[in-house]
Amino acid sequence: MADAKVILVMRDFRNWAASCLKRRDTARGKNELDVVQKLPQRAKLWMKHARLAIRNPSWLTVISFNQWFQDEEYRKRICAELCIPFTDEGLNEVMAYGNGSSFDARRYNGKAQDMGVLERWHDFEFDPMMKQLYTGEVKALDVELFGNG
């Protein structure tokens, strides 16, 4: 296990939270509502992961979902760092698990790069839960990691 890699994929808080909040509107049953019901606890975990990503210890590979989504050269660098061959195969696939995207289900399967995954937060900018969660340390960490403001 000496060669094992620990990978942490971070998505900016506002778009991550927006996807969780969207599930509130698209849930197909009570079992899908736990994403929103547990959002305050999950936000604390996001903060813990964000602090770890900022410290960036040598045993950790931090991947910015935002940068990965937009930048082929970044994906290539991550692959090189992890000593795996680069391929964008599957880049445009939408996972079937969880019925796909909380915003688009699987409508963009085959063209996932056309999804507005970095702009989801605009739909929830004024949502009371988003406004409650996106303050203080959460906002400061988000700004430090992603430049959001």
Buried (B, 14 or more C-beta within 10 A) or exposed (E): EEEEEEEEEBBBBBBBBBBBBBBBEEBEEEEBEEBBEEBEEBBEEBBEBBEBBEEEEEEEBBBBBBBBBEEEEBBEEBBEEEEEEEEEEEEBBBEEEEBBBBBBBBEBBEEBEEBEBBEBBEBBEEBEBBEEBBEEEBBEBBEEBBEBE
